[in-house]
Amino acid sequence: MLTIHHLSVDFEVGGDDTTVFARLFAEHIREWSQRQDDVRARGRLLAQEASLTGDGPARESSGGPAAGCFGGS
């Protein structure tokens, strides 16, 4: 087994470092945000399907029953 105790990586970026960082950060934060939106949408869809099949009450993001489902307001 090989264990690395210290690893240092240096690289040079062409152009202004701040501009390159800002561009890369914006690209990756958009991707992360889209993935988070997808996870939430999938969760809402699964909750909706569960409420239709009777597998359990659908929940709003507040954690309470969704309106009209199992006595929700």
N, C-alpha and C positions, 0 to 999 in steps of 0.2 A: 504494500500500500504506500502511496506517495502522498505526503501532506505538504501543502504550500503554506508557509507561515506569513509570508509577506509578498505581495505582488504589486508592482507599480507599473502603470501604463501611461505613457506620454504620447500625445499625438499633436500634430500641427493642423490647424484649420486655415484654409485659404480664405482671406477676407477678414472683415471685422468680427472678432469673437462674439461680441454681444449680439450682432445681427444674426449670425449663424445659430447661436444658442436660441434666440427668440424664435427663429423660423422652425428649428427642430422641436422646441418645446410646444409651439402652437400646433404643429402636425400631430405630435404624440398626445397632447391633451385632447384634441378633437377626436382622435381614435379611441382614447380611454372613455371619453364622454359618450360616444356612440355605443360602445360596449355596455356602459352602465344603463343607457336608455334601452338597449336591447334586453338586458336582464330584467329590468322593471316591466317592460312590455310583455315578456314571456311569463313573468310572475302573474301579471293581471290576466293574461289569457288562460293560464292554468287555473287560477282561482275562478274565473268565469266558467270554464268547462267543468270544474268540480262542482260548482253550484248548480249547473244544469243536470249533472248526473247524480246529484244527491250525495256526493262524496264528502261534503262539508260545506259550511257557509262561506260565501265569498267575503273577503275582507277589504276594506278601504285602506289606504295608506296610513290612516290614523290608528288602525288596529281594531276598529269596531266593525260590526256587521255592515255590509253594504246596504244602501237604501233598498227596501223592498225584499230583502232576503232574510228569511228566518226572523221576522219581527223587527227588522231595522226600520228606522224612521225615514 
